[in-house]
Amino acid sequence: MTSVLPSRPGLHSVSPLPSSTVLLLADRADHLEVLMVRRSRSAVFGGMFVFPGGVVDPVDLSPLAEEVLGGTLPGEAGWLAAGLRETAEEVGIYLTDRPVEPPRVPLRGEDVYRWVAGRQARFDPGRLRYLSNWVTPREAPQRFDARFYLARVEGDEPLTLAEAELTEAAWVEPRQALSRRRTGQWEMILPTEKTLEYLADFNTSREAWESVDETGEVTPVLPRLVMRRGRPEALLPGDPGYEDSG
């Protein structure tokens, strides 16, 4: 079990915010790496290492976003749009249908979509593959309905960090990231750690990409909080006591 967001006694459950997380995967000589970023202390999950991403904003559901993503999309359109936009906003990697030179300074919101459209390009939802869906426990003060997506990139793209939200970025092997988590060098939330454990089984980005059934159903994972030694910890489906903790 792993510590998660602290609960507040007596707090009524709040609705989870739709959000997207993107795992940018790159191949090195003999191993797979994933891009991880550290949130600034003032941000949600402050000080923790996560993957790029954020909440679905109104602009992600706008006609502009629909146009830049190439027209009508399935029900997950908002999640796809947010994943593509947030990746561009936070680290300056534009997952488009043709190469797009990133701006010299990070853009936000509508300006990200207009930058892509102004270069006669489109964000390409086909470059994202839906891996998993994590929903924050009901007792948490902030809740997210987060869809995790895989994306394959070259890994030599220049990074432009959103400095108000991030303090650093690192390409790292999943096993190395997990080692830094275990030794206390890096702080992580439970979905990040479990996703790294999943990636650790693969040697290449193609292996990871092809492990996902793009036409299959993704079952949401809803951890449940229990108190152990005075601290909230999480149980996952299948863990002993999970069914009794609901």
Backbone as CSV, one residue per row, in Angstrom:
resi,resn,N_x,N_y,N_z,CA_x,CA_y,CA_z,C_x,C_y,C_z
1,MET,0.837,-1.200,0.000,0.000,0.000,0.000,0.872,1.250,0.000
2,THR,0.377,2.313,-0.576,1.145,3.533,-0.750,0.323,4.731,-0.312
3,SER,0.971,5.677,0.338,0.268,6.878,0.768,-0.259,7.637,-0.434
4,VAL,-1.433,8.251,-0.264,-2.046,9.048,-1.318,-2.447,10.382,-0.728
5,LEU,-3.279,11.132,-1.419,-3.731,12.412,-0.900,-4.387,12.229,0.465
6,PRO,-4.104,13.115,1.421,-4.721,12.977,2.738,-6.214,13.214,2.691
7,SER,-6.917,12.515,3.558,-8.361,12.716,3.644,-8.671,13.774,4.689
8,ARG,-9.882,14.277,4.643,-10.348,15.238,5.639,-11.543,14.641,6.354
9,PRO,-11.457,14.461,7.646,-12.565,13.841,8.378,-13.866,14.585,8.136
10,GLY,-14.915,13.810,7.833,-16.231,14.398,7.663,-16.463,15.059,6.329
11,LEU,-15.445,15.008,5.430,-15.593,15.655,4.139,-16.500,14.832,3.231
12,HIS,-17.487,15.473,2.615,-18.337,14.785,1.664,-17.568,14.577,0.364
13,SER,-17.859,13.492,-0.320,-17.182,13.192,-1.566,-17.455,14.281,-2.599
14,VAL,-16.403,14.686,-3.316,-16.535,15.669,-4.381,-16.409,14.935,-5.715
15,SER,-16.988,15.521,-6.750,-16.932,14.894,-8.067,-15.513,14.978,-8.619
16,PRO,-15.008,13.895,-9.193,-13.658,13.928,-9.755,-13.603,14.743,-11.039
17,LEU,-12.539,15.503,-11.210,-12.362,16.318,-12.403,-11.763,15.469,-13.526
18,PRO,-12.371,15.477,-14.713,-11.757,14.775,-15.839,-10.366,15.345,-16.110
19,SER,-9.389,14.480,-16.275,-8.023,14.929,-16.526,-7.280,13.890,-17.348
20,SER,-6.186,14.321,-17.948,-5.397,13.453,-18.818,-3.939,13.480,-18.410
21,THR,-3.301,12.334,-18.525,-1.879,12.174,-18.247,-1.245,11.480,-19.447
22,VAL,-0.095,11.977,-19.888,0.543,11.427,-21.084,1.932,10.902,-20.752
23,LEU,2.141,9.629,-21.058,3.442,8.989,-20.872,4.200,9.080,-22.189
24,LEU,5.170,9.980,-22.251,5.987,10.137,-23.447,7.113,9.105,-23.387
25,LEU,7.124,8.185,-24.351,8.069,7.074,-24.359,9.091,7.264,-25.469
26,ALA,10.364,6.996,-25.154,11.439,7.092,-26.138,12.370,5.895,-25.992
27,ASP,13.010,5.522,-27.088,13.934,4.392,-27.090,15.376,4.872,-27.091
28,ARG,16.159,4.344,-26.167,17.593,4.577,-26.171,18.264,3.343,-26.778
29,ALA,19.576,3.242,-26.651,20.304,2.147,-27.298,19.773,0.778,-26.897
30,ASP,19.514,0.582,-25.625,19.115,-0.752,-25.175,18.010,-0.733,-24.135
31,HIS,17.275,0.367,-24.056,16.225,0.422,-23.046,15.179,1.486,-23.383
32,LEU,14.093,1.406,-22.656,12.972,2.336,-22.765,13.100,3.423,-21.707
33,GLU,12.773,4.644,-22.086,12.725,5.736,-21.119,11.383,6.451,-21.218
34,VAL,10.982,7.072,-20.114,9.746,7.839,-20.058,10.071,9.213,-19.494
35,LEU,9.366,10.226,-19.969,9.594,11.580,-19.485,8.799,11.813,-18.210
36,MET,9.500,12.253,-17.157,8.849,12.594,-15.898,9.176,14.034,-15.548
37,VAL,8.229,14.687,-14.891,8.386,16.087,-14.512,8.088,16.246,-13.026
38,ARG,8.713,17.239,-12.426,8.453,17.519,-11.002,7.571,18.750,-10.897
39,ARG,6.468,18.610,-10.167,5.554,19.725,-9.965,6.154,20.735,-8.984
40,SER,5.895,22.011,-9.246,6.317,23.049,-8.309,5.546,22.886,-7.008
41,ARG,6.099,23.389,-5.933,5.500,23.212,-4.612,4.124,23.837,-4.508
42,SER,3.850,24.844,-5.318,2.554,25.525,-5.247,1.484,24.829,-6.088
43,ALA,1.868,23.825,-6.877,0.929,23.153,-7.766,0.293,21.955,-7.069
44,VAL,-0.767,21.416,-7.680,-1.333,20.158,-7.219,-0.256,19.082,-7.323
45,PHE,-0.164,18.214,-6.316,0.904,17.218,-6.217,2.268,17.904,-6.153
46,GLY,2.322,19.019,-5.449,3.535,19.823,-5.354,4.748,19.023,-4.891
47,GLY,5.850,19.191,-5.624,7.101,18.533,-5.292,7.215,17.104,-5.771
48,MET,6.146,16.550,-6.330,6.156,15.147,-6.743,6.529,15.008,-8.215
49,PHE,7.098,13.838,-8.540,7.385,13.495,-9.924,6.173,12.796,-10.522
50,VAL,5.739,13.295,-11.654,4.548,12.786,-12.335,4.847,12.744,-13.831
51,PHE,3.835,12.415,-14.618,3.911,12.541,-16.070,3.178,13.811,-16.471
52,PRO,3.511,14.418,-17.612,2.787,15.622,-18.034,1.281,15.377,-18.121
53,GLY,0.511,16.417,-17.800,-0.938,16.298,-17.894,-1.654,17.323,-17.055
54,GLY,-2.980,17.272,-17.112,-3.787,18.208,-16.345,-5.258,18.002,-16.627
55,VAL,-6.078,18.885,-16.079,-7.529,18.728,-16.174,-8.039,19.120,-17.557
56,VAL,-9.193,18.581,-17.898,-9.876,18.957,-19.130,-10.477,20.342,-18.936
57,ASP,-10.033,21.299,-19.747,-10.517,22.677,-19.668,-11.651,22.894,-20.675
58,PRO,-12.468,23.948,-20.464,-13.525,24.240,-21.434,-13.025,24.355,-22.871
59,VAL,-11.800,24.893,-23.053,-11.284,25.054,-24.414,-11.084,23.707,-25.096
60,ASP,-10.882,22.640,-24.316,-10.689,21.309,-24.894,-11.981,20.737,-25.462
61,LEU,-13.095,21.363,-25.132,-14.398,20.923,-25.626,-14.982,21.919,-26.628
62,SER,-14.156,22.845,-27.064,-14.623,23.931,-27.932,-14.542,23.541,-29.407
63,PRO,-15.261,24.285,-30.261,-15.143,24.062,-31.706,-13.712,24.202,-32.198
64,LEU,-12.932,25.108,-31.594,-11.535,25.271,-31.997,-10.758,23.992,-31.767
65,ALA,-10.916,23.390,-30.589,-10.212,22.146,-30.292,-10.648,21.040,-31.244
66,GLU,-11.954,20.962,-31.505,-12.459,19.935,-32.413,-11.845,20.091,-33.796
67,GLU,-11.744,21.334,-34.257,-11.156,21.594,-35.570,-9.682,21.187,-35.601
68,VAL,-8.928,21.554,-34.556,-7.491,21.272,-34.543,-7.216,19.787,-34.333
69,LEU,-8.179,19.051,-33.775,-8.031,17.604,-33.637,-8.607,16.846,-34.827
70,GLY,-9.088,17.561,-35.825,-9.492,16.895,-37.056,-10.940,16.513,-37.158
71,GLY,-11.813,17.170,-36.393,-13.239,16.902,-36.542,-13.813,16.093,-35.403
72,THR,-14.996,15.559,-35.624,-15.740,14.857,-34.587,-14.963,13.645,-34.080
73,LEU,-14.887,13.526,-32.766,-14.155,12.442,-32.116,-15.097,11.681,-31.191
74,PRO,-14.677,10.513,-30.702,-15.525,9.743,-29.784,-15.726,10.445,-28.456
75,GLY,-16.439,9.789,-27.542,-16.803,10.391,-26.270,-15.641,10.842,-25.418
76,GLU,-14.451,10.316,-25.682,-13.290,10.719,-24.893,-12.578,11.932,-25.494
77,ALA,-13.252,12.646,-26.402,-12.609,13.752,-27.106,-11.973,14.755,-26.154
78,GLY,-12.679,15.103,-25.065,-12.128,16.077,-24.129,-10.847,15.599,-23.487
79,TRP,-10.798,14.319,-23.130,-9.584,13.754,-22.529,-8.432,13.761,-23.534
80,LEU,-8.713,13.362,-24.759,-7.672,13.362,-25.790,-7.137,14.771,-26.033
81,ALA,-8.054,15.721,-26.178,-7.647,17.098,-26.423,-6.805,17.631,-25.266
82,ALA,-7.231,17.365,-24.042,-6.490,17.847,-22.875,-5.099,17.230,-22.822
83,GLY,-4.987,15.933,-23.130,-3.681,15.299,-23.112,-2.732,15.921,-24.116
84,LEU,-3.223,16.185,-25.318,-2.390,16.793,-26.353,-2.023,18.230,-25.993
85,ARG,-3.016,18.991,-25.532,-2.747,20.388,-25.165,-1.792,20.486,-23.985
86,GLU,-2.043,19.709,-22.922,-1.219,19.797,-21.720,0.233,19.385,-22.006
87,THR,0.421,18.404,-22.876,1.786,18.005,-23.225,2.510,19.153,-23.915
88,ALA,1.806,19.852,-24.799,2.401,21.018,-25.453,2.657,22.141,-24.451
89,GLU,1.697,22.402,-23.583,1.831,23.477,-22.595,2.992,23.234,-21.639
90,GLU,3.054,22.014,-21.104,3.960,21.761,-19.984,5.398,21.487,-20.402
91,VAL,5.591,20.786,-21.524,6.967,20.435,-21.902,7.322,20.832,-23.332
92,GLY,6.386,21.438,-24.075,6.702,21.935,-25.405,6.791,20.869,-26.481
93,ILE,6.224,19.681,-26.236,6.189,18.631,-27.251,4.802,18.613,-27.882
94,TYR,4.763,18.850,-29.179,3.505,18.937,-29.922,3.294,17.628,-30.686
95,LEU,2.287,16.867,-30.271,1.975,15.585,-30.897,1.008,15.828,-32.053
96,THR,1.561,16.179,-33.190,0.780,16.619,-34.336,0.955,15.673,-35.515
97,ASP,0.134,15.920,-36.560,0.176,15.049,-37.735,1.348,15.366,-38.645
98,ARG,1.998,16.476,-38.427,3.209,16.846,-39.156,4.075,17.657,-38.202
99,PRO,5.398,17.676,-38.405,6.267,18.392,-37.456,5.873,19.855,-37.299
100,VAL,5.826,20.302,-36.058,5.513,21.692,-35.735,6.623,22.236,-34.839
101,GLU,7.209,23.326,-35.261,8.234,23.957,-34.424,7.554,24.568,-33.197
102,PRO,8.001,24.198,-32.002,7.370,24.752,-30.800,7.703,26.227,-30.633
103,PRO,6.843,26.973,-29.966,7.134,28.390,-29.713,8.317,28.545,-28.762
104,ARG,8.910,29.709,-28.762,10.074,29.941,-27.907,9.699,30.019,-26.431
105,VAL,8.484,30.434,-26.172,7.997,30.476,-24.786,6.730,29.637,-24.719
106,PRO,6.459,29.021,-23.569,5.272,28.160,-23.473,3.980,28.942,-23.708
107,LEU,3.061,28.305,-24.408,1.731,28.870,-24.618,0.744,28.135,-23.728
108,ARG,-0.440,28.725,-23.585,-1.465,28.106,-22.738,-2.818,28.144,-23.439
109,GLY,-3.646,27.159,-23.093,-5.041,27.163,-23.496,-5.269,27.345,-24.976
110,GLU,-6.130,28.298,-25.303,-6.534,28.539,-26.691,-5.335,28.836,-27.579
111,ASP,-4.305,29.494,-27.015,-3.134,29.854,-27.825,-2.398,28.615,-28.332
112,VAL,-2.440,27.516,-27.580,-1.811,26.279,-28.032,-2.499,25.781,-29.294
113,TYR,-3.823,25.768,-29.283,-4.561,25.313,-30.456,-4.327,26.242,-31.641
114,ARG,-4.298,27.537,-31.380,-4.116,28.486,-32.477,-2.703,28.363,-33.067
115,TRP,-1.721,28.039,-32.253,-0.352,27.854,-32.750,-0.318,26.694,-33.748
116,VAL,-0.955,25.588,-33.390,-0.980,24.422,-34.272,-1.734,24.744,-35.559
117,ALA,-2.909,25.359,-35.429,-3.712,25.690,-36.609,-2.970,26.656,-37.527
118,GLY,-2.218,27.586,-36.947,-1.491,28.572,-37.738,-0.351,27.979,-38.539
119,ARG,0.017,26.739,-38.246,1.077,26.050,-38.989,0.522,24.949,-39.876
120,GLN,-0.784,25.083,-40.177,-1.453,24.143,-41.064,-1.252,22.695,-40.616
121,ALA,-1.299,22.506,-39.300,-1.159,21.171,-38.728,-2.369,20.879,-37.847
122,ARG,-2.450,19.647,-37.390,-3.503,19.247,-36.467,-2.882,18.439,-35.340
123,PHE,-3.445,18.565,-34.150,-3.109,17.606,-33.114,-3.612,16.241,-33.574
124,ASP,-2.814,15.213,-33.301,-3.139,13.878,-33.796,-3.520,12.948,-32.649
125,PRO,-4.831,12.734,-32.417,-5.241,11.839,-31.330,-4.787,10.401,-31.557
126,GLY,-4.434,10.042,-32.798,-3.932,8.713,-33.067,-2.565,8.458,-32.461
127,ARG,-1.903,9.510,-32.001,-0.601,9.342,-31.354,-0.731,9.046,-29.868
128,LEU,-1.967,8.987,-29.381,-2.224,8.616,-27.992,-2.925,7.271,-27.949
129,ARG,-2.499,6.418,-27.036,-3.178,5.136,-26.838,-3.585,5.021,-25.377
130,TYR,-4.859,4.785,-25.156,-5.483,4.794,-23.824,-5.018,3.574,-23.020
131,LEU,-4.281,3.829,-21.956,-3.701,2.760,-21.144,-4.532,2.413,-19.919
132,SER,-4.903,3.427,-19.133,-5.575,3.151,-17.866,-6.377,4.351,-17.402
133,ASN,-7.240,4.111,-16.421,-8.111,5.144,-15.867,-8.075,5.046,-14.344
134,TRP,-7.540,6.081,-13.707,-7.440,6.121,-12.248,-8.365,7.204,-11.705
135,VAL,-9.154,6.836,-10.708,-10.081,7.778,-10.074,-9.673,7.934,-8.618
136,THR,-9.462,9.170,-8.199,-9.015,9.446,-6.834,-10.033,8.931,-5.817
137,PRO,-9.573,8.402,-4.673,-10.503,7.907,-3.644,-11.545,8.950,-3.249
138,ARG,-12.733,8.469,-2.875,-13.849,9.362,-2.551,-13.539,10.284,-1.383
139,GLU,-12.663,9.845,-0.476,-12.392,10.636,0.724,-11.400,11.776,0.490
140,ALA,-10.740,11.803,-0.650,-9.699,12.795,-0.896,-10.287,14.186,-1.103
141,PRO,-9.575,15.243,-0.674,-10.084,16.612,-0.831,-10.075,17.097,-2.271
142,GLN,-9.207,16.518,-3.105,-9.172,16.835,-4.529,-9.265,15.507,-5.271
143,ARG,-10.148,15.452,-6.257,-10.366,14.190,-6.956,-10.226,14.380,-8.462
144,PHE,-9.677,13.348,-9.103,-9.466,13.392,-10.540,-9.910,12.071,-11.161
145,ASP,-10.549,12.183,-12.312,-10.875,11.041,-13.153,-9.850,11.082,-14.281
146,ALA,-8.704,10.453,-14.042,-7.536,10.643,-14.901,-7.357,9.483,-15.871
147,ARG,-7.289,9.822,-17.141,-6.993,8.825,-18.165,-5.515,8.928,-18.525
148,PHE,-4.850,7.784,-18.503,-3.426,7.715,-18.809,-3.254,7.225,-20.248
149,TYR,-2.449,7.963,-21.016,-2.214,7.630,-22.415,-0.724,7.412,-22.672
150,LEU,-0.420,6.502,-23.592,0.936,6.316,-24.085,1.131,7.145,-25.348
151,ALA,2.363,7.656,-25.537,2.731,8.342,-26.770,4.194,8.047,-27.060
152,ARG,4.488,7.676,-28.289,5.864,7.391,-28.689,6.472,8.617,-29.364
153,VAL,7.671,9.009,-28.907,8.378,10.154,-29.483,9.839,9.768,-29.699
154,GLU,10.581,10.639,-30.378,11.995,10.359,-30.636,12.839,10.487,-29.367
155,GLY,12.461,11.419,-28.506,13.206,11.613,-27.266,14.281,12.671,-27.348
156,ASP,14.501,13.215,-28.564,15.495,14.283,-28.708,14.834,15.637,-28.922
157,GLU,13.517,15.678,-28.744,12.805,16.950,-28.889,13.238,17.926,-27.793
158,PRO,13.447,19.196,-28.132,13.772,20.172,-27.089,12.588,20.350,-26.149
159,LEU,12.877,20.472,-24.871,11.823,20.639,-23.877,11.746,22.101,-23.459
160,THR,10.529,22.610,-23.412,10.277,23.953,-22.893,9.285,23.805,-21.753
161,LEU,9.780,23.963,-20.521,8.939,23.695,-19.359,8.080,24.890,-18.991
162,ALA,6.857,24.608,-18.553,5.988,25.638,-17.993,6.492,25.924,-16.577
163,GLU,7.288,26.952,-16.436,8.020,27.170,-15.187,7.115,27.458,-13.997
164,ALA,5.901,27.936,-14.247,4.985,28.192,-13.135,4.461,26.896,-12.531
165,GLU,4.542,25.802,-13.304,3.991,24.529,-12.850,5.045,23.466,-12.577
166,LEU,6.183,23.547,-13.271,7.194,22.500,-13.189,8.551,23.082,-12.818
167,THR,9.339,22.277,-12.108,10.682,22.724,-11.742,11.776,21.957,-12.469
168,GLU,11.480,20.759,-12.968,12.485,19.999,-13.717,11.810,18.878,-14.493
169,ALA,12.565,18.332,-15.439,12.100,17.200,-16.236,13.263,16.249,-16.431
170,ALA,12.945,14.956,-16.583,13.995,13.964,-16.745,13.489,12.785,-17.569
171,TRP,14.294,12.375,-18.559,14.061,11.103,-19.232,14.682,10.024,-18.357
172,VAL,13.917,8.998,-18.048,14.387,8.031,-17.065,13.840,6.640,-17.383
173,GLU,14.642,5.615,-17.095,14.148,4.248,-17.193,13.122,4.019,-16.085
174,PRO,12.035,3.329,-16.361,11.026,3.093,-15.322,11.594,2.454,-14.056
175,ARG,12.480,1.482,-14.192,13.042,0.837,-13.000,13.892,1.814,-12.193
176,GLN,14.591,2.707,-12.884,15.398,3.699,-12.182,14.500,4.680,-11.424
177,ALA,13.403,5.079,-12.047,12.459,5.974,-11.376,11.887,5.306,-10.124
178,LEU,11.561,4.019,-10.225,11.028,3.287,-9.073,12.070,3.178,-7.972
179,SER,13.321,3.009,-8.351,14.392,2.962,-7.349,14.505,4.288,-6.611
180,ARG,14.388,5.388,-7.327,14.445,6.710,-6.690,13.242,6.918,-5.775
181,ARG,12.112,6.331,-6.144,10.930,6.393,-5.269,11.173,5.612,-3.981
182,ARG,11.727,4.413,-4.099,11.947,3.571,-2.917,12.980,4.172,-1.971
183,THR,13.989,4.838,-2.510,15.039,5.417,-1.672,14.684,6.805,-1.156
184,GLY,13.505,7.311,-1.527,13.068,8.606,-1.025,13.583,9.798,-1.802
185,GLN,14.295,9.563,-2.905,14.788,10.692,-3.704,13.655,11.401,-4.428
186,TRP,12.678,10.606,-4.888,11.540,11.153,-5.613,10.258,10.806,-4.876
187,GLU,9.367,11.778,-4.786,8.024,11.535,-4.264,7.073,11.273,-5.432
188,MET,6.154,10.339,-5.232,5.187,10.010,-6.271,3.842,9.688,-5.651
189,ILE,2.805,9.800,-6.465,1.490,9.324,-6.057,1.320,7.890,-6.581
190,LEU,0.340,7.211,-6.028,0.142,5.800,-6.317,-0.022,5.491,-7.811
191,PRO,-0.874,6.190,-8.567,-1.016,5.848,-9.993,0.301,5.957,-10.769
192,THR,1.119,6.946,-10.425,2.414,7.094,-11.093,3.289,5.888,-10.825
193,GLU,3.368,5.483,-9.575,4.204,4.346,-9.203,3.735,3.069,-9.896
194,LYS,2.437,2.815,-9.891,1.911,1.595,-10.495,2.098,1.602,-12.015
195,THR,2.001,2.767,-12.622,2.215,2.856,-14.062,3.674,2.582,-14.410
196,LEU,4.591,3.073,-13.605,6.008,2.772,-13.816,6.277,1.279,-13.678
197,GLU,5.619,0.632,-12.723,5.776,-0.817,-12.581,5.313,-1.535,-13.844
198,TYR,4.249,-1.046,-14.455,3.768,-1.629,-15.708,4.798,-1.440,-16.815
199,LEU,5.346,-0.236,-16.945,6.299,0.050,-18.007,7.607,-0.714,-17.836
200,ALA,7.944,-1.052,-16.604,9.230,-1.704,-16.327,9.356,-3.061,-17.003
201,ASP,8.264,-3.630,-17.465,8.295,-4.944,-18.118,8.692,-4.870,-19.588
202,PHE,8.848,-3.654,-20.133,9.092,-3.520,-21.569,10.481,-2.968,-21.860
203,ASN,11.042,-3.407,-22.991,12.368,-2.948,-23.404,12.302,-1.816,-24.417
204,THR,11.182,-1.718,-25.129,11.049,-0.694,-26.164,9.688,-0.023,-26.082
205,SER,9.604,1.149,-26.690,8.326,1.865,-26.719,7.299,1.106,-27.547
206,ARG,7.743,0.423,-28.591,6.805,-0.344,-29.410,6.177,-1.469,-28.595
207,GLU,6.990,-2.158,-27.779,6.449,-3.217,-26.936,5.366,-2.671,-26.011
208,ALA,5.646,-1.529,-25.399,4.661,-0.927,-24.492,3.413,-0.522,-25.257
209,TRP,3.593,0.116,-26.404,2.473,0.568,-27.235,1.587,-0.599,-27.651
210,GLU,2.219,-1.668,-28.115,1.454,-2.805,-28.622,0.856,-3.659,-27.511
211,SER,1.261,-3.407,-26.266,0.667,-4.143,-25.148,-0.753,-3.682,-24.854
212,VAL,-1.121,-2.529,-25.382,-2.429,-1.935,-25.112,-3.393,-2.312,-26.227
213,ASP,-4.512,-2.870,-25.852,-5.560,-3.190,-26.814,-6.363,-1.925,-27.082
214,GLU,-6.116,-1.311,-28.230,-6.735,-0.011,-28.502,-8.242,-0.086,-28.687
215,THR,-8.773,-1.279,-28.878,-10.218,-1.408,-29.033,-10.882,-1.967,-27.779
216,GLY,-10.098,-2.284,-26.742,-10.640,-2.920,-25.547,-11.188,-1.929,-24.534
217,GLU,-11.898,-2.460,-23.566,-12.449,-1.652,-22.494,-11.375,-1.410,-21.430
218,VAL,-11.380,-0.226,-20.868,-10.481,0.107,-19.754,-11.326,0.216,-18.494
219,THR,-11.019,-0.593,-17.516,-11.773,-0.588,-16.261,-11.195,0.462,-15.320
220,PRO,-11.987,1.414,-14.850,-11.467,2.409,-13.912,-10.936,1.762,-12.638
221,VAL,-9.851,2.296,-12.136,-9.265,1.842,-10.872,-9.605,2.881,-9.805
222,LEU,-10.329,2.454,-8.777,-10.732,3.350,-7.692,-10.108,2.861,-6.389
223,PRO,-8.948,3.404,-5.996,-8.372,3.022,-4.708,-9.304,3.425,-3.559
224,ARG,-9.196,2.712,-2.445,-9.959,3.033,-1.247,-9.004,3.313,-0.102
225,LEU,-9.323,4.351,0.664,-8.450,4.755,1.756,-8.774,4.017,3.039
226,VAL,-7.718,3.621,3.741,-7.839,3.066,5.090,-6.804,3.783,5.956
227,MET,-7.024,3.771,7.242,-6.075,4.385,8.166,-5.172,3.298,8.749
228,ARG,-3.883,3.471,8.625,-2.892,2.586,9.203,-1.861,3.432,9.934
229,ARG,-1.706,3.138,11.227,-0.742,3.881,12.054,-0.961,5.384,11.947
230,GLY,-2.227,5.748,11.909,-2.582,7.163,11.903,-2.407,7.864,10.581
231,ARG,-2.151,7.101,9.508,-1.953,7.724,8.197,-2.877,7.077,7.173
232,PRO,-3.383,7.867,6.215,-4.215,7.278,5.160,-3.352,6.527,4.162
233,GLU,-3.756,5.307,3.848,-3.092,4.515,2.833,-4.156,3.948,1.900
234,ALA,-3.711,3.454,0.751,-4.661,3.045,-0.283,-4.662,1.545,-0.491
235,LEU,-5.860,1.002,-0.678,-6.046,-0.374,-1.108,-6.504,-0.363,-2.553
236,LEU,-5.972,-1.288,-3.347,-6.378,-1.424,-4.736,-7.299,-2.621,-4.904
237,PRO,-8.123,-2.628,-5.949,-8.951,-3.802,-6.205,-8.101,-5.079,-6.209
238,GLY,-8.563,-6.085,-5.479,-7.812,-7.319,-5.360,-6.971,-7.409,-4.104
239,ASP,-6.667,-6.260,-3.473,-5.916,-6.283,-2.219,-6.797,-6.846,-1.108
240,PRO,-6.209,-7.582,-0.148,-6.976,-8.038,1.003,-7.629,-6.860,1.726
241,GLY,-8.910,-6.973,1.995,-9.629,-5.935,2.723,-10.241,-4.868,1.843
242,TYR,-9.970,-4.915,0.513,-10.515,-3.865,-0.360,-12.032,-3.849,-0.325
243,GLU,-12.652,-4.998,-0.466,-14.124,-5.057,-0.492,-14.743,-4.627,0.823
244,ASP,-14.053,-4.848,1.925,-14.577,-4.476,3.238,-14.405,-2.998,3.550
245,SER,-13.578,-2.313,2.743,-13.286,-0.907,3.041,-14.210,0.051,2.338
246,GLY,-15.117,-0.454,1.511,-15.992,0.427,0.743,-17.089,1.059,1.580
